[in-house]
Amino acid sequence: MAQASEATIIDRPEQRFPLRLAPEIPQIRKLFHASAKNQWDPRTDIDWHLLDLSKYTEEQLLGAREYWSRRAWAEYGAISESPALQIRFCQDRLEPDLQLFFTIRSQEEARHAEACYLMAENLGGYIEEPFVSVYQSSVATHGVRKMALDPNLPLEATIAALVCGAEEIAFDVFKHLTEVATDPVAIQVVRAVMRDEVRHCAFGWAFMDHRIKSLTAKQIGEVEEAVIIMIRDVEMNGYHSAWLAPENPASAQEVRADRLTWEAGLGATVEELEIPVFIETVQRIRRRMLPWGFELPIFEHPKLGAF
């Protein structure tokens, strides 16, 4: 007899009515309006004609193509997160502000993927997958879609891990990139993405501050564990930064691509510059979550030490 598959949120009957449309979390409603107002188009709002390939070596251009293609792979995964979370918002009958914001968030993640794809294309051609397939384990999806649809896992665990954890780290990296990039087009791309990421991070903290008081001790423990897993097993495995991945020929090639891109000023950074950024971000996340009753542990990594 075939074993029944595990039930998910989508197996529940829908309850759409009555519709709730009035603002219930004003801060998130404001973020929705800000996102709707600050739309941009990667094809027309980036000055692609300023990208002068003659300034760079073939080796640098190949490295930059690898780097920006990898950025696009991560953004493609982000596109699919929003619909899964929208389903959860609807099925759990949560505040309408969440659904409104995530309609725009979906567009923004698609925009980021397109911008990264176009950057790789303009540098000589988008690369569809890692040259060495073993590196896929570091850039594969972080399981957010499954988390979002799991009725046994608090939604807060997904939002805290994804937004207050992973997206907070991504934002600080993009902020750092605006400081180290020198190519005018690379600077435009990272600044445009960073402006959207500010709102993404603000959403996560506003949502959690709104919800944390309603959680049980058990649920708070589950949320805390999800954040720990995201930082320890996803981010510190090289999801956003190749130098954090386990050392092997695949990650070494990606790290080399990053260094070539950084040397050219085309939008990447390198281990020695990013280490203090990463550590400070995680320490800030730890401090920011203390009022929620969280005690994130000391993390350890061969290249970061204990922090």
C-alpha positions, 0 to 999 in steps of 0.5 A, a space after each residue: 500500500 502506497 504511503 500517503 504524502 505529507 500534508 501541506 498548507 495547500 491541502 487545506 480548504 480555502 477560506 477567502 471570505 470575508 475579505 479584510 482590506 483595512 491596514 492592520 500593520 501600518 508599518 508594513 502597509 507603508 512599505 507596500 506603498 513605498 515599493 509600489 512607488 519606487 519601481 524600476 526597470 532593469 532594461 531601461 533604468 540601468 545605463 548599460 551603454 556605460 559598460 566599457 568591456 575594453 577596460 577589462 581582460 578576458 579573464 576578468 570578464 569571464 570571472 564577472 560573468 560567473 559571478 553575476 550568473 551566480 547572483 542570478 541563480 540565487 535571485 531565481 530561487 527568491 522569485 519562487 519564495 513569494 508565491 509560497 508565502 502568499 499561499 500561507 498568508 491566505 490560508 492562515 488568514 493573516 493580515 492583508 498588509 502581508 499579502 499586499 507587500 508580497 505582491 510587490 516583493 515578487 516583482 522586485 525579486 524578478 527584477 533583481 534576477 533580470 538585472 543580474 542576468 543582464 549584467 552577465 549577458 552584457 559582460 559576454 554571456 549569462 552562464 546557466 549553471 556552475 562549471 563544476 556541478 558539486 558547487 550546486 550544493 552551496 547555491 541550491 535553494 534553502 528550503 523556504 518554499 517547503 518551510 512556508 507550506 509546512 503547517 507544523 512550522 510557525 510562519 514566523 520561523 520562515 520569515 525570521 530565517 529568510 528575512 531577518 537572517 538571510 536577507 539581512 546578510 544579503 543587504 549588508 553585502 550589497 551595501 558593501 559592494 556599493 563601496 568597493 565597486 568602481 564600474 559605473 554600471 555595476 554600481 548602478 545595479 547593486 545600488 538599485 537592488 540594495 534599495 529594494 532590499 532595505 524594504 525587504 529587511 524592514 518587512 521582516 523585522 516589522 512582521 516579527 515585532 508584531 507577531 512575537 508576543 503571540 507566540 508560545 515558548 515552543 514556537 519561539 524555540 522553533 523560530 530561533 532554531 530556524 534562524 540558527 539553521 539559516 545562518 549556520 547551514 545555508 549562509 555559512 555554507 556559501 549561499 551568498 558568499 563563495 569563500 564560505 563554501 567547503 573548500 574544494 575545486 568547485 568553490 575555489 573556482 568560484 572564489 577565483 571568479 569573485 576575486 577577478 570581478 573585485 579586481 576589475 571593480 565589477 561588483 564582487 568582493 573578496 574574503 578579507 574584506 567581507 569577513 568583518 561585514 559578515 561577522 558584524 551582520 550576524 552579531 547585529 542580528 543576535 543583538 536585535 533578536 534578544 528582546 524576542 527571547 532568542 539566544 543565538 549561539 556562538 557560530 564557528 567557521 574555519 575562516 571566521 573563527 568563533 563569533 
